[in-house]
Amino acid sequence: MDENPDRETSRNELDNDDYPAFSMGRAVDTLGVTAAFLRSLDDMGLVVAQRSPGGHRRYSRNQLRLVSRVRELVSNGTAVEAACRIVSLEEQLADARRDLRDRTADDRS
């Protein structure tokens, strides 16, 4: 058994889709986008990167999913600003559906 609680916390964080595990370089390589594209999404407020203690941008898996969706829309001819709005609305709709499903489940129990 691992006696280091910090190591266990680190493993748990890596399972968390909101944990900022990806550096900008890793995100760029994974998604096939440029660093400037990621920074532009940060500037627009869609994907606001967390910062490491050294000030470097860090991204979560959930954020990379949003960037991937924006990239898909932009690749199909949608303007970046419009793609960000579409993705933002898609996220709001998904959240509302989850809330409704949870409330419905609570009402049944």
N, C-alpha and C positions, 0 to 999 in steps of 0.2 A: 504494500500500500504506500502511496506517495504521501510523505509527511509534510510536504511543502504546500501550504494553503494557497500561496500565490500562483503556483503552477496549476492547481485545480481551478482557480478563478480564471486564469488565462484560457484554459480549455473551454470553460463555460462561455466565456466571451466570444470565442471563435465560433461557437454554435449559434450565437445570437446574430440574426440578419441585420441588426442595427449597429453592431460593433464595427468601428472604423478600421478594419483590418488591412485595407488596400492603400498603398502609397499612390501618389499620382502616376508614377512611372508604371506601376503594376496595372492600374486602371486603364491607362492609355494602351498598354500592350494587350490586355485582356479584351478590351472593347474595340480596338482598331480605330480610335479617335485621336485627335491631337490634344496636347495639354491646353492649347488655347481654347479649344471647344469646351473642355471641362471647366476652365476658368470662366468662360462666358456663361455657362449654366449656373455657376456659382454667383456671378454678378447679377443674373436675372432672378436669383433667389429660388430656383427650382431645386437645385442640389447644392446645399450649403455644406461645404466640406468642414469636418472637424479639423483641429490643428494638433499636431504632435507637440510635445514640450519644446522642440526645436523650431516650431512654426511651420512645419511642412503639412501640406494638405493630406487628409486621410479620408477614405470613402468606405462606406458599408456596402454589403451585398444589395440591400434594398436601394441604395442610391445608384449603384451600378445598373440595376434593372431599369430605373427611370432613365438613366443616360442612354441605355441601349434602345429603349422605346423612342426617345427623342431622335436618336440617330436614324432609326428605321423610318420615322416620319420625314425627317429631313432628306434622307436618301430617296424618298418617293416624291420629293418636290415641295414639301411643306416648309414654309419659312420657319426659322428657328424660334422666333417669338410665338408664332402660332402653335408650333409643336409643343413648346413648354406649356402653353395654356391648355392644350388638349390633354397632355399627360397629367397636369394638375387636376383637371376636371375628372379624368378617369380615376385618379386616386381618391378624390372626394366621393365619387359614386361608389367605388369599392368599399370605402369606409362606411358610407351610409347603409349599404347592403349588409355589411357585417353587423352593424348596430341593430338593424331591423331583425336580422336572423337571431341575434342574441336576445333581443327583447321578446321575440316570438317564442323562443325556447324557454325563457324565464316564465312567460305567461302559462306555458303548458305544464310546468312543474309545480 
